[in-house]
Amino acid sequence: MVSNYEDLVACMHLVMREFVSRKYMDDTPENRDQIMKDYLDGRHTVFAAKVAGAVVGTSTTVEDDSRLGLPIDSIFPEAEEFRRTGGRGQITYFAIKRSIFGEVMYESLMAVTSQTIRRYNRHIVVTINERHSRMYDLLGFGHIANGEKRGHDQVKALAIGRVLTMDDGKVTPYAEDLLSRPISMTE
C-alpha cells in the first residue's frame, strides 16, 4: 500500500504513461490532476509493485460510499445491485510498465483483489477495455450488463463492466491459489 506522496506521484505517472500509450486517455494536466484528486480523496487505496525501488505496477481500490457510490455506477448503474447483496469495492487505475507486463500482472492484480476482498466484503467490480477480457476470464470475473460496451467519461476507450463474487463458486483455481498467498507487492 502506498503511504507517501512520492510513490503516489510515481503511480500517477505510470497510469498516465500506460493509458496514453494505449490511447485510453489524453496526456493533459486535467487528467493528471483528476488521478491525484482521486488518490487523495480518502476513499482510494493505492497499491504499488516495485522492482529495485521503482514503481512498475499500480492498482487502486475504491471504497463504496452510500452517498457517492462508485465510479463504475456512472457507466454501469447495474453494478448498484452488488451493494445490496453483500457489499462491493472497485479496482481502478490498474497499470503495469509494459516492458515487464507479464512478470507482475497477475501477482499485483491478485494482491489488490485480496485487499479489496478483505475490506469490501463480497463483490469486486471493475471497468475494463475489451482487450483485457481474457485475463479477467481466467480469474473468474463475470459480466455486468451482459458484457455490453459503454462510453466512459474519463477514458477514451469503451468499457466493459466485470464482477467477481467470492462465494459463488466461480473463482478459478488460479485465482484461489493467488488469493491464498501472502500479499507482497515489492521485489
C-alpha positions as CSV (number, residue, x, y, z in Angstrom):
1,M,0.0,0.0,0.0
2,V,1.4,3.4,-0.9
3,S,1.9,5.6,2.0
4,N,4.0,8.5,0.7
5,Y,3.4,11.3,-1.8
6,E,6.4,10.5,-3.9
7,D,5.1,7.0,-4.6
8,L,1.6,8.4,-5.3
9,V,3.1,10.7,-7.9
10,A,5.1,7.8,-9.4
11,C,1.9,5.7,-9.6
12,M,0.0,8.6,-11.3
13,H,2.8,9.0,-13.9
14,L,2.8,5.2,-14.6
15,V,-1.0,5.3,-15.1
16,M,-0.7,8.3,-17.4
17,R,2.1,6.8,-19.4
18,E,0.4,3.5,-19.9
19,F,-3.1,4.9,-20.5
20,V,-1.8,7.5,-23.0
21,S,0.3,4.9,-24.9
22,R,-2.8,2.7,-25.3
23,K,-4.9,5.8,-26.3
24,Y,-7.2,5.4,-23.3
25,M,-6.5,8.9,-22.1
26,D,-5.0,12.2,-23.3
27,D,-1.9,13.5,-21.6
28,T,-3.4,16.6,-20.0
29,P,-2.9,18.4,-16.7
30,E,-6.6,17.9,-16.1
31,N,-6.2,14.1,-16.3
32,R,-3.2,14.1,-14.1
33,D,-5.0,16.3,-11.6
34,Q,-8.0,14.1,-11.6
35,I,-6.0,11.0,-10.8
36,M,-4.2,12.8,-7.9
37,K,-7.5,14.1,-6.6
38,D,-8.9,10.6,-6.6
39,Y,-5.8,9.2,-4.9
40,L,-6.1,11.8,-2.1
41,D,-9.9,11.7,-1.6
42,G,-9.9,9.2,1.3
43,R,-11.9,6.5,-0.5
44,H,-9.0,5.3,-2.7
45,T,-6.3,2.9,-1.5
46,V,-3.3,2.9,-3.9
47,F,-1.0,-0.1,-4.3
48,A,2.4,-0.1,-6.0
49,A,4.5,-3.0,-7.3
50,K,8.2,-2.1,-7.1
51,V,11.3,-3.5,-8.7
52,A,14.7,-2.2,-7.5
53,G,12.8,0.7,-5.8
54,A,11.0,1.9,-8.9
55,V,7.2,1.7,-9.3
56,V,6.5,-0.7,-12.1
57,G,2.9,-1.6,-11.4
58,T,-0.1,0.1,-9.7
59,S,-3.7,-0.5,-8.9
60,T,-6.2,1.2,-6.7
61,T,-9.3,0.1,-4.8
62,V,-12.2,2.4,-4.2
63,E,-14.3,2.2,-1.1
64,D,-18.1,2.2,-1.7
65,D,-19.9,5.1,-0.2
66,S,-23.7,5.1,0.2
67,R,-24.0,8.7,-0.9
68,L,-21.3,8.8,-3.6
69,G,-21.4,5.2,-4.8
70,L,-18.5,4.0,-7.0
71,P,-17.0,5.3,-10.3
72,I,-18.5,2.3,-12.1
73,D,-22.0,3.5,-11.3
74,S,-21.9,6.3,-13.8
75,I,-21.3,3.9,-16.6
76,F,-23.0,0.7,-15.3
77,P,-25.8,1.6,-12.9
78,E,-26.5,-2.2,-12.9
79,A,-23.4,-2.5,-10.6
80,E,-25.5,-1.0,-7.8
81,E,-27.2,-4.3,-7.2
82,F,-24.0,-5.7,-5.8
83,R,-24.1,-3.2,-2.9
84,R,-27.4,-4.8,-1.8
85,T,-26.1,-8.3,-2.0
86,G,-23.0,-8.3,0.2
87,G,-21.1,-5.1,-0.4
88,R,-18.7,-4.2,-3.1
89,G,-15.4,-2.5,-3.9
90,Q,-13.9,-1.3,-7.2
91,I,-10.5,-1.8,-8.7
92,T,-9.3,1.1,-10.9
93,Y,-6.2,2.8,-12.3
94,F,-4.5,-0.6,-13.0
95,A,-1.3,-0.1,-14.9
96,I,1.9,-2.1,-15.3
97,K,5.1,-0.9,-17.1
98,R,4.8,-2.5,-20.5
99,S,8.3,-3.9,-20.6
100,I,7.6,-6.2,-17.6
101,F,3.8,-6.7,-18.0
102,G,3.8,-10.5,-17.9
103,E,6.1,-10.8,-14.9
104,V,3.9,-8.9,-12.4
105,M,0.4,-8.6,-13.9
106,Y,-1.3,-11.4,-12.1
107,E,0.5,-11.1,-8.8
108,S,-0.2,-7.3,-8.5
109,L,-3.8,-7.7,-9.6
110,M,-4.5,-10.5,-7.2
111,A,-2.8,-8.7,-4.3
112,V,-5.1,-5.8,-4.8
113,T,-8.0,-8.1,-5.2
114,S,-7.2,-9.7,-1.9
115,Q,-7.0,-6.4,-0.2
116,T,-10.3,-5.4,-1.8
117,I,-12.0,-8.6,-0.6
118,R,-10.8,-8.1,2.9
119,R,-12.1,-4.5,3.0
120,Y,-15.2,-4.6,0.9
121,N,-16.8,-7.9,1.6
122,R,-18.2,-10.0,-1.3
123,H,-18.1,-8.3,-4.8
124,I,-15.3,-6.7,-6.7
125,V,-16.3,-4.6,-9.7
126,V,-14.1,-3.2,-12.4
127,T,-14.4,-1.5,-15.8
128,I,-12.0,-2.7,-18.4
129,N,-11.1,-2.4,-22.1
130,E,-12.2,-5.5,-24.0
131,R,-8.5,-6.2,-24.9
132,H,-8.1,-7.3,-21.2
133,S,-11.1,-9.6,-21.1
134,R,-9.1,-12.8,-21.2
135,M,-7.2,-12.0,-18.0
136,Y,-10.5,-11.3,-16.1
137,D,-12.0,-14.5,-17.6
138,L,-9.0,-16.5,-16.2
139,L,-9.7,-15.0,-12.8
140,G,-13.4,-15.9,-12.8
141,F,-14.9,-12.4,-13.3
142,G,-18.4,-12.4,-14.7
143,H,-20.0,-9.7,-16.9
144,I,-22.2,-6.8,-15.8
145,A,-24.9,-5.8,-18.3
146,N,-24.2,-8.9,-20.4
147,G,-20.7,-7.6,-21.5
148,E,-22.2,-4.5,-23.2
149,K,-19.6,-1.9,-24.1
150,R,-20.3,1.6,-22.9
151,G,-18.6,5.1,-23.1
152,H,-16.5,6.3,-20.2
153,D,-16.2,9.9,-19.2
154,Q,-12.5,9.9,-18.1
155,V,-11.2,7.2,-20.5
156,K,-11.5,7.5,-24.3
157,A,-12.0,3.7,-24.9
158,L,-15.3,1.8,-24.5
159,A,-15.6,0.0,-21.1
160,I,-17.0,-3.4,-20.2
161,G,-18.2,-4.0,-16.6
162,R,-17.0,-7.1,-14.8
163,V,-17.6,-8.5,-11.3
164,L,-16.0,-11.2,-9.1
165,T,-18.3,-12.6,-6.4
166,M,-16.2,-14.5,-3.9
167,D,-18.7,-17.1,-2.7
168,D,-20.5,-18.1,-5.9
169,G,-18.1,-21.0,-6.7
170,K,-16.9,-19.3,-9.9
171,V,-13.5,-18.1,-8.7
172,T,-11.0,-20.1,-10.7
173,P,-8.4,-22.4,-9.1
174,Y,-5.7,-20.0,-10.4
175,A,-7.4,-17.1,-8.5
176,E,-7.9,-19.3,-5.4
177,D,-4.2,-20.1,-5.3
178,L,-3.2,-16.4,-5.7
179,L,-5.8,-15.3,-3.1
180,S,-4.3,-17.7,-0.5
181,R,-0.8,-16.3,-0.9
182,P,0.6,-13.6,1.4
183,I,0.4,-10.2,-0.2
184,S,3.8,-8.9,-1.5
185,M,3.8,-6.0,-3.9
186,T,7.6,-5.4,-3.9
187,E,10.6,-7.4,-5.1
